[in-house]
Amino acid sequence: MAATKKVKSSRRSTAAKGSGAPKTVDEYLAAVPEPARSTLSKIRAAIRSAAPPETTEAISYGIPAFKYQGRPLVWFAAFSNHCSLFPTASVIEAFKSELKGFSISKGTIHFPTDKPLSNALVKKMVKMRVAQNESRKRR
């Protein structure tokens, strides 16, 4: 009988995957190895400081997210070789010039764990997302 190969179900794996999906952002971060944990903690603090007080944290799509008025603001995550911030495509487009030097795709910003996004830039992106959520609610 030939040995069967274990096939990975996902090409991308987050650093926080382990024994079951995390239920809170704190659980997620506890499972992330250093230096990514410190980097994500700084990103989390920057998001919190720019988001309205009633913003909540959640795990969405298996990664940490912030929600405002019931709608997602941003997500963030650690991967094996980098960290990512997911602020939506429109925000990335708006801040494209400030994101030079970072790897970006339609809705994602990748950055090395030792070269995170600046707090000021994260705060500006979060404030733009808050404004987008508020304008959607008024429609």
Residue, then its C-alpha position, 0 to 999 in steps of 0.5 A: m500500500a502506497a503512503t498517502k501524502k497530506v495535502k494542504s487545504s490552503r496555499r496561504s497560511t496565517a501564523a496564528k493557525g493552530s489548535g482551532a480558530p481563535k475566538t478573540v483578537d487576544e487569542y489570535l495574537a497570543a498564537v502569533p510568534e514574535p516579532a510579528r506579534s509586536t508588530l500587529s500589537k502596534i497596528r492594533a493600537a494605531i487602529r484603536s486610537a483612530a477608530p471611534p470609541e464604539t468600534t468593536e474587535a472581532i475575528s472575521y475570516g479567521i483574522p482580527a478585524f475592527k467593526y464600526q456601526g456593524r460594518p467592517l473597518v479593517w482587518f490585519a493578520a500575520f503570515s509566515n513571512h510578513c504581516s498584512l493590513f486589509p483596509t479595502a481597495s478604495v483606501i489603498e487606491a487613495f493612499k497609493s503614493e504613501l504606500k510606495g515601497f510596500s507590496i500592495s494588491k487590490g485590498t491588501i498591504h503586505f509589510p515585513t514584520d520589522k518594517p510596519l506601516s507608520n502609525a500616522l498612515v494607519k490612523k489616516m486609513v482607519k479615519m477614511r474607512v470610518a468616513q466611508n462607513e458613516s456615509r453608507k449609513r446615511r444613504 
